[in-house]
Amino acid sequence: MSLFGEIYADPDLPHRARTVYMYLRDRAGGGSCWPGVKTIARDLHLSLRTVQRALNDLEHAGYIQRQRRHRENGSCTSNLYTISVSK
């Protein structure tokens, strides 16, 4: 099956989620990456809220795992996204 065959075949996955998944998969090289929501939105020309919805869609469908990360002072930084090789 192709690199994105699984998400192409998923009828319940919105197009916004497919777009963000392809972006994350490209950035992660099949592993993990940590782009900020603002960076994803800017690079894909999507709104922040659309990216947030897409990330939620992908996490709920099991395509990604999201790990919240914090700086030493306790403030938030970008999340770590791990691509699920097989859902």
N, C-alpha and C positions, 0 to 999 in steps of 0.2 A: 504494500500500500504506500502511497505517496506520503511525504512529510506531513501534509495537512489533511490527508484523506479522512481521518477520524472526525475532524471538526466539520469537514465538508458534508459528511454523511449524517451529522447530528441535526435533525429537523427542529429541535427545541432550542438550539443555540442562536441568539440574535446576531445579525450581521455586525453589530458593534463589538460583540465579544470575539467574533472571528478575526476582525481587524486587529484588536488589541492582542489577541493570542499570537498572531503572526508576528507582530512587533516584538513581543516578549521572547518568542522562540528565536527570532533573529538575534536579539540582543544577548540571549542566554547561551546561544550555541548548543542548545539541548540540555543545559544544566540550570544555573541560577543567574539572576540579574537583579538589580536594585534601582531601576529608574524611578524618579518621582512622578506622581500623578500629573503635575504641571508639565514635566518634560514629555511624557507620553502624549498629553493633550496637544501640546505645541507641535510636536513632531508629526502627529497624525491629523492635525487641524480639526480636533474634536473639542467639545466643551469638557470642562473638568467633571461635571456631573455625569456626562455620557461615559467617560473613562471609568469613573467610580462604579457605575452600573455594570459596565462590561467586566470589570474585575470581580465584582460580586457574582455575576453570571458564571464566569470561568471557575471561580472557587467552589460555588455550589454544585457545578456540573463535574467537578473533580479534575479539571484540566490543569489547574495550578494550585499550589499551596502558598499561602501568604503568611509571612512571619513579620510581625511588627518589631521594629528596631528602635532603640533609644540611645541617645548620647550619654556620656558619663554624668552629665549634669541633670539627666532625667528627661530632657526635651526629646521630642519625636524627630526621627529622621526618616528617610525613605524606607519602604518595606522591602523585604527580601522576597522575591518571587521565584519559586522552584517549579519548573515545568514537570508535570507528571508524564513520564514516558508512555505508560499505558494506563488509561483511565480505569 
